[in-house]
């Protein structure tokens, strides 16, 4: 070995040794927690990501798993529209790689106005449209723009991530436990006692995790309450109550379910309403990160300032491609119809399979698919036993079905529900019909072995 090579090895060894000394100076893992903010110290990580990691490990070990946990799409089964794919590629080739405006490219904001008018009959000014990197930063931005520490935010459970956003903003979350009897939506009667103290009311339809759609009459009652509460606040000079209405699954409905917005039912609610949407679900484009909000212009401008400070704008090339897609109904409507048919096929396979088990005497149930990419499945094994051990929690049910049947589902506890009633979210965006057909007999075998 040459002198230079030996010197090089010695140099690398010295660097490795120095690095080890630096790492050892950090102390044991977790010892710095006390130095971090209370917000991050008390932040709960994603329960679904934890479950997904366990599923990936099982699959890597060779276990056959039907992965119904992930709220995403397998691109091999649900590719994005060609116009969106090719438009992004062409924009990149043209050099559209620099910063976009922090509130979104004008061409996209204008296309969103036309899209919303065409598909929902709502006419918003361009100044009401805010574009960001998906719906998540918009939700966080609205929380921070409307909520002061200790303000009340009102939401139902099960629902997606509202508890985490309330924590991040220092808000006081008031959780309304909902059940299948109300299609897993809060009722006006549940909301009414809390409206006088609430700053933000959150609704999502079609709902993640249940796949259910709020009814027209139920939504109209809630919209009326919000309008009446704000009229009282205006008369007394109090700050407004805002309604954040998340409709990212709004174009994915099935079996006659209709998606409708509160603004369609009560136009006078518009000054207090934020409508959220994105290409992530309706166009299977979760990784392209383009979302938008429709909101009062004053709120849009301040939320845009916040989005700008954290750099949560959507990528420029994807914005241009999205604008072209939203202006091409002759392209996206047939694409969407085909996608919905594929989703419906998978959801119906699961629903029909569970209903057949129910007809054969197993104590299972499900809600017929209404919207989104989710099925609500009732697998009430609490009180049963497995190999002599009692089953007491949904988490035990989840692990049992995963390990013994390769049936990977998410309990409603991951969405804030506290009751151990056996309700689970089944997501079909990343599984094939063949995988569903193979897992149903395995699921039935485990249910029967558990004494069902």
C-alpha positions in Angstrom: 0.0 0.0 0.0 1.3 3.5 -0.9 2.2 6.1 1.7 -0.6 8.3 0.4 -3.1 5.4 0.7 -1.9 4.7 4.2 -2.3 8.4 5.1 -5.8 8.3 3.6 -6.8 5.4 5.8 -5.3 7.0 8.8 -7.2 10.2 8.0 -10.5 8.4 7.6 -9.9 6.5 10.9 -9.2 9.8 12.6 -12.4 11.3 11.2 -14.4 8.3 12.3 -12.9 8.5 15.8 -13.7 12.2 16.1 -17.2 11.5 14.9 -17.7 8.9 17.6 -16.5 11.3 20.2 -19.0 14.0 19.0 -21.9 11.5 19.1 -21.0 10.3 22.6 -21.0 13.9 23.7 -24.7 14.0 22.8 -25.5 11.7 25.7 -28.1 8.9 25.7 -31.0 9.1 23.3 -33.8 11.3 24.5 -31.6 13.1 27.0 -32.1 16.4 25.2 -35.9 16.2 25.4 -36.0 18.5 28.4 -34.4 21.2 26.3 -37.1 21.0 23.6 -40.3 23.0 23.4 -43.4 21.6 25.2 -45.2 21.5 21.9 -42.9 18.9 20.4 -42.3 17.1 23.7 -46.0 16.5 24.0 -46.7 15.9 20.3 -48.0 12.4 19.6 -46.5 10.8 16.4 -48.7 9.4 13.7 -50.4 6.2 14.8 -51.0 5.2 11.2 -47.3 5.6 10.3 -46.4 3.3 13.2 -48.8 0.7 12.0 -47.6 1.0 8.4 -44.0 0.4 9.6 -45.1 -2.9 11.2 -46.9 -3.9 8.1 -43.9 -3.2 5.9 -41.7 -5.3 8.2 -44.1 -8.3 7.9 -44.3 -8.0 4.1 -40.5 -7.8 4.0 -40.3 -11.1 6.0 -42.4 -12.8 3.4 -45.8 -12.7 5.1 -48.8 -12.3 2.8 -50.5 -9.0 3.9 -53.5 -7.2 2.4 -52.5 -3.7 3.4 -55.7 -1.8 4.1 -54.0 0.8 6.3 -52.5 3.4 4.0 -54.6 6.4 2.9 -52.7 6.6 -0.4 -52.8 5.1 -3.9 -50.5 2.5 -5.5 -49.5 4.2 -8.7 -49.4 0.9 -10.5 -53.1 0.5 -9.9 -54.1 4.2 -9.8 -51.8 6.2 -12.1 -52.4 9.9 -12.2 -54.1 11.5 -15.3 -51.7 11.6 -18.3 -52.3 15.3 -18.7 -51.1 16.0 -15.2 -48.1 13.7 -15.5 -47.0 15.0 -19.0 -47.8 18.6 -18.0 -45.5 18.4 -15.0 -42.7 16.8 -17.1 -43.1 19.5 -19.8 -43.1 22.3 -17.3 -39.9 21.0 -15.8 -38.3 20.7 -19.3 -39.2 24.3 -19.9 -37.3 25.3 -16.8 -40.3 26.0 -14.6 -38.2 25.2 -11.5 -38.0 28.6 -9.6 -40.1 29.9 -6.7 -43.8 30.3 -7.4 -45.8 33.1 -5.7 -46.4 32.2 -2.1 -50.2 32.2 -2.6 -50.1 30.2 -5.9 -49.6 31.0 -9.6 -52.3 33.2 -11.0 -53.0 30.8 -13.8 -53.8 28.0 -11.3 -55.9 30.3 -9.0 -58.0 31.4 -12.0 -58.4 27.7 -13.1 -59.6 26.8 -9.6 -62.2 29.5 -9.7 -63.5 28.1 -13.0 -63.3 24.5 -11.8 -65.3 25.2 -8.6 -68.0 27.1 -10.6 -68.2 24.3 -13.1 -68.3 21.4 -10.6 -70.1 22.9 -7.6 -71.9 26.0 -8.9 -69.9 28.2 -6.5 -68.6 31.6 -7.8 -65.6 32.8 -5.8 -63.3 35.7 -6.6 -59.7 34.9 -7.4 -58.7 36.8 -4.3 -60.4 34.1 -2.2 -58.2 31.3 -3.5 -55.0 30.2 -1.7 -52.8 27.5 -3.1 -50.3 25.5 -1.0 -48.5 22.2 -1.0 -51.5 20.1 -0.3 -54.4 20.5 2.2 -52.2 19.9 5.3 -50.4 23.2 5.4 -53.7 25.0 4.7 -55.3 23.3 7.7 -52.4 24.3 9.9 -52.4 27.8 8.4 -56.1 28.3 9.1 -55.7 27.1 12.7 -52.9 29.6 13.2 -54.7 32.4 11.5 -58.0 32.0 13.4 -57.1 30.5 16.8 -55.4 32.0 19.8 -54.0 29.8 22.5 -56.7 28.3 24.7 -59.4 29.1 22.1 -61.9 26.3 21.6 -61.9 24.2 18.4 -64.8 21.9 17.9 -64.6 18.6 16.0 -66.0 15.1 16.0 -64.1 11.9 16.6 -63.3 9.7 14.8 -61.7 12.2 12.5 -58.3 12.8 10.9 -55.6 14.8 12.8 -57.8 17.5 14.3 -56.4 16.7 17.7 -52.8 17.1 16.5 -53.5 20.5 14.8 -55.3 21.7 18.0 -52.2 20.8 20.0 -49.8 22.5 17.6 -51.8 25.7 17.7 -52.3 25.7 21.5 -56.1 25.4 21.1 -58.4 23.6 23.4 -60.0 20.8 21.5 -63.6 19.8 22.3 -64.2 16.4 20.9 -67.7 15.1 20.0 -68.0 11.3 20.1 -70.0 10.2 17.0 -71.4 6.9 16.0 -72.8 4.9 13.1 -76.3 6.1 14.1 -75.5 9.6 12.8 -73.4 8.2 9.9 -70.3 9.2 12.1 -71.1 12.9 11.7 -71.8 15.4 14.6 -75.4 16.6 14.8 -76.6 20.1 15.2 -77.8 19.1 18.7 -74.3 18.0 19.7 -72.7 21.2 18.3 -75.2 23.7 19.6 -74.1 23.8 23.3 -70.5 24.6 22.3 -70.9 27.2 19.6 -70.9 30.2 21.9 -67.3 29.4 23.0 -65.9 27.9 19.9 -63.5 29.7 17.5 -63.3 27.0 14.8 -65.6 24.2 13.8 -64.2 21.4 11.7 -66.1 19.1 9.3 -64.8 16.7 6.7 -67.0 15.0 4.1 -66.6 12.4 2.7 -65.1 11.6 6.0 -61.7 10.1 6.7 -61.7 7.5 8.3 -65.3 6.3 7.9 -65.9 6.8 4.2 -69.3 8.3 5.0 -71.0 11.4 3.5 -72.8 14.0 5.6 -76.5 14.3 4.7 -78.0 17.5 3.2 -80.4 18.2 6.0 -77.7 17.5 8.7 -75.3 19.9 7.0 -78.0 22.6 6.5 -78.8 22.5 10.2 -75.2 23.0 11.2 -74.7 25.8 8.6 -77.8 27.6 10.0 -76.3 27.4 13.6 -73.0 28.9 12.4 -74.7 31.7 10.6 -77.0 32.5 13.6 -74.0 32.4 16.0 -72.1 34.8 13.8 -75.0 37.3 13.6 -75.0 37.4 17.4 -71.3 37.9 17.5 -71.4 40.7 15.0 -74.1 42.5 17.1 -71.9 42.3 20.2 -68.5 42.9 18.5 -67.1 39.5 19.1 -64.7 37.6 16.9 -66.2 35.3 14.3 -66.7 31.6 14.4 -65.2 29.9 11.4 -66.2 26.6 9.7 -63.3 24.7 8.1 -64.9 22.3 5.6 -62.5 19.7 4.2 -63.7 18.3 0.9 -60.5 16.6 -0.4 -62.6 13.5 -1.1 -65.5 15.4 -2.5 -65.4 14.0 -6.0 -65.2 10.4 -4.8 -68.8 9.3 -3.9 -70.6 6.1 -4.6 -74.0 4.4 -4.4 -76.0 7.6 -4.9 -74.3 9.5 -2.1 -74.1 13.2 -3.0 -71.3 15.6 -1.9 -72.5 19.1 -1.0 -70.9 22.1 0.7 -72.3 24.3 3.4 -72.0 27.3 1.1 -74.3 25.7 -1.5 -77.0 25.2 1.3 -76.5 28.6 3.0 -74.7 31.2 0.9 -74.6 33.6 3.8 -72.2 31.3 5.6 -69.5 32.1 3.0 -67.8 34.9 5.0 -67.1 32.4 7.8 -66.3 29.3 5.8 -63.0 27.8 4.5 -63.4 25.1 1.8 -60.3 22.9 1.3 -59.5 20.7 -1.7 -56.6 19.2 -3.5 -55.5 16.9 -6.3 -54.2 14.4 -3.8 -57.3 12.2 -3.6 -59.6 13.0 -6.5 -56.7 12.6 -8.9 -54.6 10.1 -7.0 -51.8 12.6 -6.9 -50.8 12.5 -3.3 -47.1 13.1 -3.9 -47.5 16.1 -6.3 -48.5 18.3 -3.4 -51.0 20.8 -4.8 -54.0 21.9 -2.7 -56.1 25.0 -2.3 -58.5 26.8 0.0 -61.4 29.0 -0.7 -61.9 31.5 2.0 -62.7 35.2 2.9 -60.1 37.4 1.1 -58.8 38.9 4.4 -58.2 35.5 5.9 -56.6 34.3 2.7 -54.1 37.2 2.7 -53.0 36.6 6.2 -52.9 32.8 5.8 -50.8 33.3 2.6 -48.3 35.3 4.7 -47.9 32.4 7.0 -47.6 29.9 4.2 -45.0 32.1 2.7 -42.9 32.2 5.8 -42.8 28.4 6.2 -42.3 27.8 2.5 -45.3 25.5 2.1 -46.1 26.6 -1.4 -46.9 24.0 -4.1 -44.1 23.2 -6.7 -44.3 25.5 -9.7 -44.3 22.8 -12.4 -47.1 20.8 -10.7 -49.1 24.0 -10.3 -49.0 24.6 -14.1 -49.9 21.1 -14.9 -52.8 21.2 -12.4 -54.1 24.4 -14.0 -54.2 22.7 -17.4 -56.0 19.6 -15.9 -58.7 21.6 -14.0 -59.4 23.5 -17.3 -59.9 20.2 -19.2 -63.2 18.6 -18.0 -63.3 16.6 -21.2 -60.1 14.9 -19.9 -60.6 14.7 -16.1 -64.3 13.6 -16.1 -63.9 10.3 -17.9 -60.6 9.7 -16.0 -62.4 10.3 -12.8 -65.3 8.0 -13.7 -62.9 5.1 -14.5 -61.0 5.7 -11.2 -64.2 5.7 -9.2 -65.3 2.5 -10.8 -62.1 0.8 -9.7 -62.4 2.2 -6.2 -66.0 1.1 -5.9 -65.1 -2.4 -7.1 -62.6 -2.8 -4.2 -64.9 -1.2 -1.6 -67.8 -3.4 -2.7 -65.7 -6.5 -2.6 -64.8 -5.8 1.0 -68.4 -4.8 1.9 -70.0 -7.8 0.2 -67.4 -10.1 1.8 -68.2 -8.8 5.3 -71.9 -9.0 4.6 -71.6 -12.6 3.5 -69.8 -13.4 6.7 -72.6 -11.7 8.6 -75.2 -13.8 6.8 -73.3 -16.9 7.8 -73.6 -15.9 11.5 -70.4 -14.0 12.2 -70.9 -10.9 14.3 -69.4 -8.5 11.8 -70.8 -5.5 10.0 -69.9 -2.6 7.7 -71.4 0.6 6.3 -72.1 0.5 2.5 -69.5 2.6 0.7 -70.5 6.2 0.3 -67.3 8.1 -0.4 -63.6 8.5 -0.2 -61.4 5.4 -0.4 -62.5 4.0 3.0 -64.9 1.4 4.3 -66.0 1.4 7.9 -65.9 -2.2 9.2 -67.2 -3.5 12.5 -65.1 -6.4 13.9 -66.3 -6.6 17.5 -63.9 -9.2 19.0 -63.6 -7.5 22.5 -64.8 -10.1 25.0 -63.7 -13.0 22.8 -60.5 -15.0 23.5 -57.6 -16.1 21.3 -55.6 -19.1 22.5 -56.9 -18.7 26.0 -56.2 -15.0 26.2 -59.0 -12.4 26.5 -59.3 -9.7 23.9 -59.9 -6.4 25.5 -59.0 -3.6 23.0 -59.2 -2.7 19.3 -55.4 -2.7 19.3 -55.4 -6.4 20.3 -57.9 -7.0 17.5 -55.7 -5.2 15.0 -52.6 -7.1 15.8 -54.4 -10.4 15.9 -55.9 -9.9 12.4 -52.6 -8.6 11.1 -50.5 -11.5 12.4 -52.9 -14.4 11.9 -54.8 -13.3 8.8 -52.5 -10.8 7.1 -55.4 -8.4 7.3 -54.0 -4.9 8.0 -56.6 -2.4 9.2 -56.6 0.8 11.3 -58.7 1.0 14.4 -60.8 4.1 15.0 -58.6 4.8 18.0 -56.0 6.2 15.6 -58.6 8.9 14.8 -59.4 9.9 18.3 -62.3 7.5 19.2 -61.9 6.2 22.8 -64.5 3.5 22.8 -63.3 -0.1 22.2 -66.2 -1.0 20.0 -64.4 -2.8 17.1 -64.7 -0.2 14.4 -61.9 -0.1 11.8 -60.9 1.9 8.7 -60.2 -0.2 5.6 -58.4 1.7 2.8 -58.5 0.4 -0.7 -56.1 2.8 -2.6 -53.1 0.5 -2.4 -54.6 -3.0 -2.9 -55.8 -5.0 -5.8 -59.2 -6.8 -6.1 -57.2 -10.1 -6.1 -55.6 -9.3 -2.8 -59.0 -8.5 -1.2 -60.4 -11.8 -2.6 -57.5 -13.7 -1.0 -57.6 -12.1 2.4 -61.4 -12.5 3.1 -61.2 -16.3 3.7 -58.2 -15.8 6.0 -60.2 -13.2 7.9 -63.2 -15.4 8.3 -61.0 -18.3 9.5 -59.5 -16.1 12.3 -62.9 -14.8 13.3 -64.2 -18.3 13.7 -61.2 -19.4 15.6 -61.8 -16.5 18.0 -65.2 -18.0 18.8 -67.3 -15.7 16.7 
